[in-house]
């Protein structure tokens, strides 16, 4: 179990501390929900966590096959919906793969991305289109 603590700092800002490392990040409510948009919103963190998780799980799989993914990037776009309640409606993911990934290893890496725990934890109503771009 990993423990985290969160302090409400007022004006829709929170400070989040990762207890094992002491790392701190901040959140702010988005402009379209009464905030100032000065930091990641909590739902932004969900979308960013998806991208980070996908790269991490791909990195684990790649390491088992002596593939270095350093330099691979992901663009994540989150869209909110308001009906029937305000929630994440979709998270679009575009992976820009580095040159030199053997074609016979691509399906394995893509399967790894789809198996990340954050992806598996999101509600099925959240649309998650994923695109892999190889040079």
DSSP file (Angstrom, degrees, kcal/mol; ACC not computed):
  #  RESIDUE AA STRUCTURE BP1 BP2  ACC     N-H-->O    O-->H-N    N-H-->O    O-->H-N    TCO  KAPPA ALPHA  PHI   PSI    X-CA   Y-CA   Z-CA
    1    1 A X              0   0    0      0, 0.0     2,-0.5     0, 0.0     0, 0.0   0.000 360.0 360.0 360.0 138.4    0.0    0.0    0.0
    2    2 A X        -     0   0    0     17,-0.0     2,-0.4     2,-0.0    16,-0.0  -0.943 360.0-148.0-111.3 129.6    1.2    3.5   -0.8
    3    3 A X        +     0   0    0     -2,-0.5    16,-1.6     2,-0.0    17,-0.5  -0.802  17.6 177.2-100.8 137.6    0.1    6.4    1.4
    4    4 A X  E     -A   18   0A   0     -2,-0.4     2,-0.4    14,-0.2    14,-0.2  -0.961  13.5-151.1-131.3 151.0   -0.4    9.9    0.1
    5    5 A X  E     -A   17   0A   0     12,-2.3    12,-3.3    -2,-0.3     2,-0.4  -0.957   5.8-161.2-125.4 147.4   -1.6   13.0    1.9
    6    6 A X  E     -A   16   0A   0     -2,-0.4     2,-0.5    10,-0.2    10,-0.2  -0.988   0.8-164.5-130.8 132.5   -3.5   15.9    0.5
    7    7 A X  E     -A   15   0A   0      8,-2.5     8,-2.4    -2,-0.4     2,-0.6  -0.971  18.7-135.8-118.4 127.1   -3.9   19.4    2.1
    8    8 A X  E     -A   14   0A   0     -2,-0.5     6,-0.2     6,-0.2     3,-0.1  -0.727  19.4-174.0 -79.3 120.5   -6.5   21.8    0.9
    9    9 A X  E     -     0   0A   0      4,-2.6     5,-0.2    -2,-0.6    -1,-0.1   0.412  42.9-105.6 -97.4   0.3   -4.7   25.2    0.6
   10   10 A X  E >  S+A   13   0A   0      3,-0.7     3,-1.9     1,-0.0    -1,-0.3  -0.112  95.6  64.3  94.5 162.8   -7.8   27.3   -0.2
   11   11 A X  T 3  S-     0   0    0      1,-0.3    25,-0.2    -3,-0.1    18,-0.2   0.815 130.5 -61.2  52.0  36.6   -9.1   28.8   -3.4
   12   12 A X  T 3  S+     0   0    0      1,-0.2    17,-0.9    16,-0.1     2,-0.4   0.666 105.5 129.7  68.3  20.4   -9.5   25.4   -4.9
   13   13 A X  E <   -AB  10  28A   0     -3,-1.9    -4,-2.6    15,-0.2    -3,-0.7  -0.851  34.2-174.4-103.7 141.1   -5.8   24.5   -4.6
   14   14 A X  E     -AB   8  27A   0     13,-1.8    13,-2.2    -2,-0.4     2,-0.5  -0.969  17.8-144.4-130.8 150.2   -4.5   21.3   -3.0
   15   15 A X  E     -AB   7  26A   0     -8,-2.4    -8,-2.5    -2,-0.3     2,-0.5  -0.974  17.4-160.5-112.2 125.3   -1.0   20.1   -2.2
   16   16 A X  E     -AB   6  25A   0      9,-3.3     9,-2.2    -2,-0.5     2,-0.5  -0.917   3.5-164.0-110.4 126.8   -0.5   16.3   -2.7
   17   17 A X  E     -AB   5  24A   0    -12,-3.3   -12,-2.3    -2,-0.5     2,-0.9  -0.948  15.5-145.2-116.3 127.7    2.4   14.5   -1.0
   18   18 A X  E >>  -A    4   0A   0      5,-2.9     4,-3.3    -2,-0.5     3,-0.6  -0.807  18.3-152.9 -86.5 107.3    3.6   11.1   -2.0
   19   19 A X  T 34 S+     0   0    0    -16,-1.6    -1,-0.2    -2,-0.9   -15,-0.1   0.869  85.4  53.3 -57.2 -45.3    4.6    9.8    1.5
   20   20 A X  T 34 S+     0   0    0    -17,-0.5    -1,-0.2     1,-0.2   -16,-0.1   0.874 126.6  21.4 -61.4 -34.7    7.4    7.3    0.4
   21   21 A X  T <4 S-     0   0    0     -3,-0.6    -2,-0.2     2,-0.1    -1,-0.2   0.676  94.0-128.6-105.7 -20.2    9.3    9.9   -1.6
   22   22 A X     <  +     0   0    0     -4,-3.3    -3,-0.2     1,-0.3    -2,-0.1   0.475  53.3 155.1  81.1   1.5    8.2   13.2   -0.2
   23   23 A X        -     0   0    0     -5,-0.5    -5,-2.9    -6,-0.1     2,-0.4  -0.382  26.7-157.5 -63.7 138.8    7.4   14.4   -3.7
   24   24 A X  E     +B   17   0A   0     -7,-0.2     2,-0.3    -3,-0.1    -7,-0.2  -0.968  15.2 175.6-124.5 135.3    4.8   17.1   -3.8
   25   25 A X  E     -B   16   0A   0     -9,-2.2    -9,-3.3    -2,-0.4     2,-0.3  -0.928  19.0-136.4-130.0 160.6    2.5   18.2   -6.6
   26   26 A X  E     -B   15   0A   0     -2,-0.3    14,-0.5   -11,-0.2     2,-0.3  -0.839  10.7-161.1-116.1 152.3   -0.2   20.8   -6.7
   27   27 A X  E     -B   14   0A   0    -13,-2.2   -13,-1.8    -2,-0.3     2,-0.3  -0.932   5.4-174.8-126.0 157.2   -3.7   20.8   -8.2
   28   28 A X  E     -B   13   0A   0     12,-1.8   -15,-0.2    -2,-0.3   -16,-0.1  -0.984  34.9-101.8-143.0 149.5   -6.1   23.6   -9.1
   29   29 A X        -     0   0    0    -17,-0.9     8,-2.2    -2,-0.3     7,-0.4  -0.447  47.7-105.6 -67.1 146.2   -9.6   23.5  -10.3
   30   30 A X    > > -     0   0    0      6,-0.2     5,-2.4     5,-0.2     3,-2.1  -0.308  25.8-110.0 -72.2 159.8   -9.9   24.2  -14.0
   31   31 A X  G > 5S+     0   0    0      1,-0.3     3,-0.9     3,-0.2    -1,-0.1   0.828 118.2  57.7 -58.6 -33.4  -11.1   27.5  -15.4
   32   32 A X  G 3 5S+     0   0    0      1,-0.3    -1,-0.3     2,-0.1    -2,-0.1   0.426 108.1  48.6 -80.9   4.7  -14.4   25.9  -16.6
   33   33 A X  G < 5S-     0   0    0     -3,-2.1    -1,-0.3     2,-0.0    -2,-0.1  -0.212 130.3 -81.3-137.5  46.4  -15.1   24.7  -13.1
   34   34 A X  T < 5S+     0   0    0     -3,-0.9    -3,-0.2     1,-0.2     2,-0.1   0.525  96.9 111.1  74.5   9.2  -14.6   27.8  -10.9
   35   35 A X  S   <S-     0   0    0     -5,-2.4    -1,-0.2    -7,-0.1    -5,-0.2  -0.356  73.5-121.4-102.9-173.6  -10.8   27.5  -10.7
   36   36 A X        -     0   0    0     -7,-0.4    -6,-0.2   -25,-0.2    -5,-0.2   0.494  37.5-129.7-105.0  -8.7   -7.9   29.5  -12.1
   37   37 A X        +     0   0    0     -8,-2.2    -7,-0.1     1,-0.1     4,-0.1   0.852  59.1 142.6  64.3  34.6   -6.3   26.6  -14.0
   38   38 A X        +     0   0    0     -9,-0.3     2,-0.3     2,-0.1    -1,-0.1   0.508  67.9   7.8 -87.5  -4.4   -2.9   27.3  -12.5
   39   39 A X  S    S-     0   0    0    -10,-0.2   -11,-0.2   -11,-0.1   -12,-0.1  -0.911 105.1 -51.5-156.0 178.8   -1.9   23.7  -12.1
   40   40 A X        -     0   0    0    -14,-0.5   -12,-1.8    -2,-0.3     2,-0.2  -0.345  54.6-133.9 -54.8 140.3   -3.1   20.2  -13.1
   41   41 A X     >  -     0   0    0    -14,-0.2     4,-2.1     1,-0.1     5,-0.2  -0.559  28.5-103.5 -85.1 165.0   -6.7   19.6  -12.2
   42   42 A X  H  > S+     0   0    0      1,-0.2     4,-1.3     2,-0.2    -1,-0.1   0.898 125.8  48.0 -56.7 -39.3   -7.5   16.3  -10.5
   43   43 A X  H  > S+     0   0    0      1,-0.2     4,-1.9     2,-0.2    -1,-0.2   0.816 106.1  57.8 -73.6 -27.6   -9.0   15.0  -13.8
   44   44 A X  H  > S+     0   0    0      1,-0.2     4,-2.9     2,-0.2     5,-0.2   0.907 103.7  54.0 -61.2 -40.5   -5.9   16.2  -15.7
   45   45 A X  H  X S+     0   0    0     -4,-2.1     4,-2.7     1,-0.2    -2,-0.2   0.863 104.5  54.2 -63.0 -35.6   -3.9   14.0  -13.3
   46   46 A X  H  X S+     0   0    0     -4,-1.3     4,-1.9     2,-0.2    -1,-0.2   0.948 112.0  43.9 -61.8 -47.5   -6.0   11.0  -14.3
   47   47 A X  H  X S+     0   0    0     -4,-1.9     4,-1.8     1,-0.2    -2,-0.2   0.917 115.6  47.3 -64.4 -43.7   -5.3   11.6  -18.0
   48   48 A X  H  X S+     0   0    0     -4,-2.9     4,-2.6     1,-0.2     5,-0.2   0.878 109.1  55.3 -65.1 -37.0   -1.6   12.2  -17.3
   49   49 A X  H  X S+     0   0    0     -4,-2.7     4,-2.8    -5,-0.2     5,-0.2   0.885 104.3  54.7 -62.6 -38.1   -1.4    9.1  -15.1
   50   50 A X  H  X S+     0   0    0     -4,-1.9     4,-2.5     2,-0.2    -2,-0.2   0.955 111.2  43.6 -60.2 -49.7   -2.8    7.1  -18.0
   51   51 A X  H  X S+     0   0    0     -4,-1.8     4,-2.2     1,-0.2    -2,-0.2   0.919 115.9  47.2 -62.2 -44.3   -0.1    8.3  -20.4
   52   52 A X  H  X S+     0   0    0     -4,-2.6     4,-2.3     1,-0.2    -1,-0.2   0.897 112.5  50.0 -64.7 -40.7    2.6    7.8  -17.8
   53   53 A X  H  X S+     0   0    0     -4,-2.8     4,-2.8    -5,-0.2     5,-0.3   0.916 108.9  52.0 -64.2 -43.7    1.3    4.4  -16.9
   54   54 A X  H  X S+     0   0    0     -4,-2.5     4,-2.3    -5,-0.2    -2,-0.2   0.935 112.3  45.4 -59.7 -46.6    1.3    3.3  -20.5
   55   55 A X  H  X S+     0   0    0     -4,-2.2     4,-2.4     2,-0.2    -1,-0.2   0.882 112.9  51.5 -64.8 -37.5    4.9    4.4  -21.0
   56   56 A X  H  X S+     0   0    0     -4,-2.3     4,-2.0     2,-0.2    -2,-0.2   0.942 112.2  44.2 -65.0 -47.5    6.0    2.7  -17.8
   57   57 A X  H  X S+     0   0    0     -4,-2.8     4,-2.2     1,-0.2    -2,-0.2   0.880 114.4  50.5 -67.2 -37.1    4.4   -0.7  -18.6
   58   58 A X  H  X S+     0   0    0     -4,-2.3     4,-3.2    -5,-0.3    -1,-0.2   0.901 108.3  53.6 -63.6 -40.1    5.7   -0.5  -22.2
   59   59 A X  H  X S+     0   0    0     -4,-2.4     4,-2.3     2,-0.2    -2,-0.2   0.882 108.1  49.6 -61.9 -39.2    9.2    0.3  -20.7
   60   60 A X  H  X S+     0   0    0     -4,-2.0     4,-1.2     2,-0.2    -1,-0.2   0.948 114.8  43.9 -63.0 -48.6    9.0   -2.8  -18.6
   61   61 A X  H  < S+     0   0    0     -4,-2.2     4,-0.5     1,-0.2     3,-0.3   0.910 113.3  51.2 -63.5 -42.4    8.0   -5.0  -21.5
   62   62 A X  H ><>S+     0   0    0     -4,-3.2     5,-2.4     1,-0.2     3,-1.6   0.901 104.4  57.6 -62.4 -41.1   10.6   -3.4  -23.8
   63   63 A X  H ><5S+     0   0    0     -4,-2.3     3,-1.2     1,-0.3    -1,-0.2   0.833  99.7  58.3 -59.4 -33.4   13.3   -4.0  -21.2
   64   64 A X  T 3<5S+     0   0    0     -4,-1.2    -1,-0.3    -3,-0.3    -2,-0.2   0.669 112.2  41.4 -69.6 -15.7   12.6   -7.7  -21.3
   65   65 A X  T < 5S-     0   0    0     -3,-1.6    -1,-0.2    -4,-0.5    -2,-0.2   0.136 117.3-109.8-116.6  16.9   13.3   -7.6  -25.1
   66   66 A X  T < 5S+     0   0    0     -3,-1.2     2,-0.5     1,-0.2    -3,-0.2   0.866  70.5 143.4  55.8  40.5   16.4   -5.3  -24.9
   67   67 A X      < -     0   0    0     -5,-2.4     2,-0.6    -8,-0.1    -1,-0.2  -0.946  42.0-148.3-110.2 130.3   14.5   -2.4  -26.5
   68   68 A X        -     0   0    0     -2,-0.5    -9,-0.0     1,-0.1    -5,-0.0  -0.885  13.5-176.6 -99.7 116.6   15.2    1.1  -25.3
   69   69 A X    >   +     0   0    0     -2,-0.6     3,-2.7   -10,-0.1    -1,-0.1   0.315  30.7 143.4 -93.2   7.4   12.1    3.4  -25.5
   70   70 A X  T 3   +     0   0    0      1,-0.3     3,-0.1   -11,-0.1    -2,-0.1  -0.243  68.4  27.6 -53.7 128.8   14.0    6.5  -24.3
   71   71 A X  T 3  S+     0   0    0      1,-0.4    -1,-0.3    27,-0.1     2,-0.1   0.225  84.0 135.8 101.3 -12.4   12.6    9.5  -26.3
   72   72 A X    <   -     0   0    0     -3,-2.7    -1,-0.4    26,-0.1     2,-0.3  -0.463  37.3-163.6 -65.3 139.3    9.2    8.0  -26.8
   73   73 A X  E     -C   96   0B   0     23,-1.9    23,-3.0    -2,-0.1     2,-0.4  -0.885  13.1-153.8-127.1 158.6    6.5   10.6  -26.2
   74   74 A X  E     -C   95   0B   0     -2,-0.3     2,-0.5    21,-0.2    21,-0.2  -0.998   4.1-155.1-131.3 135.4    2.8   10.6  -25.6
   75   75 A X  E     -C   94   0B   0     19,-2.7    19,-2.5    -2,-0.4     2,-0.4  -0.951  17.4-169.2-104.0 128.0    0.2   13.3  -26.2
   76   76 A X  E     -C   93   0B   0     -2,-0.5     2,-0.4    17,-0.2    17,-0.2  -0.974   6.4-173.1-121.4 130.9   -2.9   13.0  -24.0
   77   77 A X  E     -C   92   0B   0     15,-2.4    15,-2.9    -2,-0.4     2,-0.4  -0.991   7.1-160.6-124.3 129.2   -6.0   15.0  -24.5
   78   78 A X  E     -C   91   0B   0     -2,-0.4     2,-0.4    13,-0.2    13,-0.2  -0.898   3.3-166.8-111.8 135.9   -8.9   14.9  -22.0
   79   79 A X  E     -C   90   0B   0     11,-2.8    10,-2.9    -2,-0.4    11,-1.8  -0.983   9.2-149.8-121.7 133.3  -12.5   15.9  -22.6
   80   80 A X  E     -C   88   0B   0     -2,-0.4     2,-0.3     8,-0.3     8,-0.2  -0.678   7.0-160.8 -94.9 151.8  -15.0   16.5  -19.9
   81   81 A X  E     -C   87   0B   0      6,-2.8     6,-2.0    -2,-0.3     3,-0.1  -0.887   9.6-158.9-124.2 162.7  -18.8   15.9  -20.3
   82   82 A X        +     0   0    0     -2,-0.3     2,-0.5     4,-0.2     4,-0.2   0.476  49.9 115.3-120.4  -6.0  -21.5   17.3  -18.1
   83   83 A X  S    S-     0   0    0      1,-0.2    -1,-0.1     2,-0.1     4,-0.1  -0.971  92.7  -4.6-122.4 128.7  -24.4   15.0  -18.7
   84   84 A X  S    S-     0   0    0     -2,-0.5     2,-0.3    -3,-0.1    -1,-0.2  -0.983 145.5 -15.0 -81.3 -17.4  -25.7   13.2  -16.7
   85   85 A X  S    S-     0   0    0      2,-0.0     2,-0.4     0, 0.0    -4,-0.1  -0.950  80.5 -87.5-138.8 160.7  -22.9   14.4  -14.3
   86   86 A X  S    S+     0   0    0     -2,-0.3     2,-0.3    -4,-0.2    -4,-0.2  -0.570  71.1 127.9 -69.9 123.7  -19.6   16.2  -14.8
   87   87 A X  E     -C   81   0B   0     -6,-2.0    -6,-2.8    -2,-0.4     2,-0.4  -0.960  66.9 -68.5-162.3 171.7  -16.9   13.5  -15.5
   88   88 A X  E     -C   80   0B   0     -2,-0.3    -8,-0.3    -8,-0.2     3,-0.1  -0.617  41.9-178.5 -70.5 125.2  -14.2   12.6  -17.9
   89   89 A X  E     -     0   0B   0    -10,-2.9    38,-2.5    -2,-0.4     2,-0.3   0.819  63.4  -2.8 -92.8 -39.3  -15.8   11.6  -21.2
   90   90 A X  E     -Cd  79 127B   0    -11,-1.8   -11,-2.8    36,-0.2     2,-0.4  -0.998  46.5-159.6-154.2 151.7  -12.7   10.7  -23.2
   91   91 A X  E     -C   78   0B   0     36,-2.6     2,-0.4    -2,-0.3   -13,-0.2  -0.948  19.4-158.3-130.5 110.2   -9.0   10.6  -23.0
   92   92 A X  E     -C   77   0B   0    -15,-2.9   -15,-2.4    -2,-0.4     2,-0.5  -0.750   8.2-164.5 -92.1 135.4   -7.3   10.5  -26.4
   93   93 A X  E     -Ce  76 130B   0     36,-2.8    38,-2.5    -2,-0.4     2,-0.5  -0.978  11.3-176.2-126.5 126.1   -3.8    9.1  -26.4
   94   94 A X  E     -Ce  75 131B   0    -19,-2.5   -19,-2.7    -2,-0.5     2,-0.6  -0.978  11.3-159.6-121.3 117.8   -1.2    9.5  -29.3
   95   95 A X  E     -Ce  74 132B   0     36,-3.4    38,-3.1    -2,-0.5     2,-0.9  -0.862   3.6-158.0 -99.1 123.9    2.1    7.6  -28.8
   96   96 A X  E     -Ce  73 133B   0    -23,-3.0   -23,-1.9    -2,-0.6    38,-0.2  -0.869  19.6-154.0-101.1 101.1    5.0    8.9  -30.9
   97   97 A X        -     0   0    0     36,-2.7    38,-0.4    -2,-0.9     2,-0.1  -0.418  14.2-113.5 -78.9 150.4    7.3    5.9  -31.0
   98   98 A X    >   -     0   0    0      1,-0.1     3,-0.8    -2,-0.1    37,-0.1  -0.389  39.5 -92.6 -76.9 158.3   11.1    6.3  -31.5
   99   99 A X  T 3  S+     0   0    0      1,-0.2    -1,-0.1    35,-0.1     3,-0.1  -0.325 102.0  42.7 -65.5 154.0   12.8    5.0  -34.7
  100  100 A X  T 3   +     0   0    0      1,-0.3     2,-0.6    -3,-0.1    -1,-0.2   0.462  64.6 143.5  94.0   2.8   14.2    1.6  -34.7
  101  101 A X    <   -     0   0    0     -3,-0.8    -1,-0.3     1,-0.1     5,-0.1  -0.660  58.0-115.5 -76.0 121.5   11.5   -0.5  -32.9
  102  102 A X    >>  -     0   0    0     -2,-0.6     3,-2.4     1,-0.1     4,-0.6  -0.309  15.6-130.0 -58.8 133.2   11.5   -3.8  -34.7
  103  103 A X  H >> S+     0   0    0      1,-0.3     3,-0.8     2,-0.2     4,-0.5   0.818 107.3  59.6 -53.9 -32.4    8.1   -4.4  -36.5
  104  104 A X  H 34 S+     0   0    0      1,-0.2    -1,-0.3     2,-0.1     4,-0.2   0.554 105.6  49.4 -76.6  -4.7    7.8   -7.8  -34.9
  105  105 A X  H <> S+     0   0    0     -3,-2.4     4,-1.9     2,-0.1    -1,-0.2   0.484  87.5  85.4-105.7  -7.6    7.9   -6.2  -31.4
  106  106 A X  H <X S+     0   0    0     -3,-0.8     4,-2.7    -4,-0.6     5,-0.2   0.905  86.4  51.4 -66.1 -43.4    5.3   -3.5  -32.0
  107  107 A X  H  X S+     0   0    0     -4,-0.5     4,-2.4     1,-0.2    -1,-0.2   0.890 109.8  51.8 -61.2 -38.6    2.2   -5.7  -31.2
  108  108 A X  H  > S+     0   0    0      2,-0.2     4,-1.9     1,-0.2    -1,-0.2   0.917 111.8  45.8 -63.5 -43.5    3.8   -6.7  -27.9
  109  109 A X  H  X S+     0   0    0     -4,-1.9     4,-2.2     2,-0.2    -2,-0.2   0.893 112.7  50.2 -67.9 -39.5    4.5   -3.1  -26.9
  110  110 A X  H  X S+     0   0    0     -4,-2.7     4,-2.0     2,-0.2    -2,-0.2   0.894 109.5  51.0 -66.1 -39.6    1.0   -2.0  -27.9
  111  111 A X  H  X S+     0   0    0     -4,-2.4     4,-1.0    -5,-0.2    -1,-0.2   0.891 108.4  53.0 -63.4 -38.7   -0.5   -4.8  -25.9
  112  112 A X  H >< S+     0   0    0     -4,-1.9     3,-0.7     1,-0.2     4,-0.3   0.923 107.5  51.3 -61.5 -44.4    1.6   -3.7  -22.9
  113  113 A X  H >< S+     0   0    0     -4,-2.2     3,-1.3     1,-0.3    -2,-0.2   0.914 109.5  49.8 -59.5 -43.5    0.3   -0.2  -23.3
  114  114 A X  H 3< S+     0   0    0     -4,-2.0    -1,-0.3     1,-0.2    -2,-0.2   0.687 107.0  57.2 -69.2 -17.7   -3.3   -1.4  -23.3
  115  115 A X  T << S+     0   0    0     -4,-1.0    -1,-0.2    -3,-0.7    -2,-0.2   0.383  73.9 130.8 -95.7   4.9   -2.7   -3.5  -20.2
  116  116 A X    <>  -     0   0    0     -3,-1.3     4,-2.2    -4,-0.3     5,-0.2  -0.277  65.8-122.3 -62.4 144.6   -1.5   -0.6  -17.9
  117  117 A X  H  > S+     0   0    0      1,-0.2     4,-1.1     2,-0.2    -1,-0.1   0.815 110.3  54.3 -59.1 -33.7   -3.3   -0.6  -14.5
  118  118 A X  H >> S+     0   0    0      2,-0.2     4,-1.1     1,-0.2     3,-0.6   0.944 108.9  48.7 -66.3 -45.0   -4.6    3.0  -15.0
  119  119 A X  H >4 S+     0   0    0      1,-0.3     3,-0.7     2,-0.2    -2,-0.2   0.924 112.8  48.2 -57.2 -45.3   -6.3    2.0  -18.3
  120  120 A X  H 3< S+     0   0    0     -4,-2.2    -1,-0.3     1,-0.2    -2,-0.2   0.687 109.6  54.6 -70.1 -18.2   -7.8   -1.1  -16.6
  121  121 A X  H << S+     0   0    0     -4,-1.1    -1,-0.2    -3,-0.6    -2,-0.2   0.636  85.8  98.2 -90.8 -16.2   -9.0    1.0  -13.7
  122  122 A X  S << S-     0   0    0     -4,-1.1     2,-0.0    -3,-0.7    -3,-0.0  -0.463  85.9-100.8 -75.7 145.7  -11.0    3.6  -15.7
  123  123 A X    >   -     0   0    0     -2,-0.1     3,-2.1     1,-0.1    -1,-0.1  -0.342  28.0-120.6 -63.1 142.4  -14.7    3.1  -16.1
  124  124 A X  T 3  S+     0   0    0      1,-0.3    -1,-0.1    -4,-0.1     4,-0.1   0.703 109.5  68.9 -60.8 -18.9  -15.7    1.6  -19.4
  125  125 A X  T 3  S+     0   0    0      2,-0.1     2,-0.6   -35,-0.0    -1,-0.3   0.689  78.9  91.8 -73.2 -16.6  -17.9    4.7  -20.2
  126  126 A X  S <  S-     0   0    0     -3,-2.1     2,-0.3   -36,-0.1   -36,-0.2  -0.699  79.7-136.3 -79.2 118.8  -14.7    6.7  -20.6
  127  127 A X  B     -d   90   0B   0    -38,-2.5   -36,-2.6    -2,-0.6     2,-0.2  -0.588  22.5-175.1 -76.0 134.8  -13.7    6.6  -24.2
  128  128 A X        -     0   0    0     -2,-0.3     2,-0.3   -38,-0.2   -36,-0.2  -0.639   1.7-175.0-134.3  76.2   -9.9    5.9  -24.7
  129  129 A X        -     0   0    0     -2,-0.2   -36,-2.8   -38,-0.0     2,-0.4  -0.580  11.3-165.2 -71.4 133.0   -8.9    6.1  -28.4
  130  130 A X  E     -e   93   0B   0     -2,-0.3     2,-0.4   -38,-0.2   -36,-0.2  -0.977   8.5-173.1-125.8 131.7   -5.2    5.2  -28.6
  131  131 A X  E     -e   94   0B   0    -38,-2.5   -36,-3.4    -2,-0.4     2,-0.5  -0.988   9.5-156.7-126.9 131.6   -3.0    5.8  -31.7
  132  132 A X  E     -e   95   0B   0     -2,-0.4     2,-0.6   -38,-0.2   -36,-0.2  -0.932   9.0-164.4-106.3 126.8    0.6    4.5  -32.2
  133  133 A X  E     -e   96   0B   0    -38,-3.1   -36,-2.7    -2,-0.5     2,-0.4  -0.955   4.1-170.5-115.4 119.1    2.7    6.5  -34.6
  134  134 A X              0   0    0     -2,-0.6   -36,-0.1   -38,-0.2   -35,-0.1  -0.880 360.0 360.0-106.9 138.2    5.9    4.9  -35.9
  135  135 A X              0   0    0    -38,-0.4   -36,-0.1    -2,-0.4    -1,-0.1   0.507 360.0 360.0 -69.6 360.0    8.4    6.8  -37.9
